């Protein structure tokens, strides 16, 4: 079992963020010890890893909560969860494409400046 501070350190997030996720209903699977402190299992860490991934790739908290709620309902929601992941994957690929286009423009500017083109935008 892990403490909230250990989990925060593992995922390079704050304990405050984990408490916020819990308050928002993203961590209904986390248990508490007899002192009332959150305790995290290895299985909990896998779900937190996914939550962080989804958040880092732009999925809104509301949608992550919907995914977690479906997860908590078990295998009968597997097809819906799979579709959510496919939809989100498509969005992440779109973001990557946009970033590549922006990176190309930045690279062009760097090339321009390296060729002594000082007075352009």
VENZIJO-V942090 format. One record per residue. N is the residue number from 1. OMEGA is omega in whole degrees, -180 to 180 (* if undefined). Layout:
N_OMEGA ; N_OMEGA
//
This chain:
1_-177 ; 2_174 ; 3_179 ; 4_180 ; 5_177 ; 6_180 ; 7_178 ; 8_180 ; 9_179 ; 10_-175 ; 11_178 ; 12_174 ; 13_-179 ; 14_174 ; 15_177 ; 16_178 ; 17_178 ; 18_177 ; 19_177 ; 20_178 ; 21_179 ; 22_180 ; 23_-180 ; 24_177 ; 25_-179 ; 26_-176 ; 27_-178 ; 28_-178 ; 29_-176 ; 30_179 ; 31_178 ; 32_177 ; 33_-176 ; 34_176 ; 35_-180 ; 36_179 ; 37_178 ; 38_174 ; 39_-173 ; 40_177 ; 41_175 ; 42_178 ; 43_176 ; 44_-179 ; 45_178 ; 46_180 ; 47_178 ; 48_176 ; 49_178 ; 50_179 ; 51_179 ; 52_178 ; 53_-179 ; 54_179 ; 55_-179 ; 56_179 ; 57_169 ; 58_178 ; 59_179 ; 60_179 ; 61_-179 ; 62_180 ; 63_177 ; 64_178 ; 65_178 ; 66_178 ; 67_-179 ; 68_178 ; 69_178 ; 70_178 ; 71_-178 ; 72_179 ; 73_172 ; 74_-170 ; 75_-178 ; 76_178 ; 77_-175 ; 78_-179 ; 79_178 ; 80_178 ; 81_177 ; 82_179 ; 83_176 ; 84_-180 ; 85_178 ; 86_180 ; 87_-179 ; 88_177 ; 89_179 ; 90_179 ; 91_178 ; 92_177 ; 93_177 ; 94_178 ; 95_178 ; 96_178 ; 97_178 ; 98_179 ; 99_178 ; 100_178 ; 101_178 ; 102_178 ; 103_177 ; 104_179 ; 105_177 ; 106_178 ; 107_177 ; 108_179 ; 109_179 ; 110_178 ; 111_179 ; 112_-178 ; 113_178 ; 114_178 ; 115_176 ; 116_175 ; 117_-168 ; 118_-168 ; 119_179 ; 120_-180 ; 121_*
//
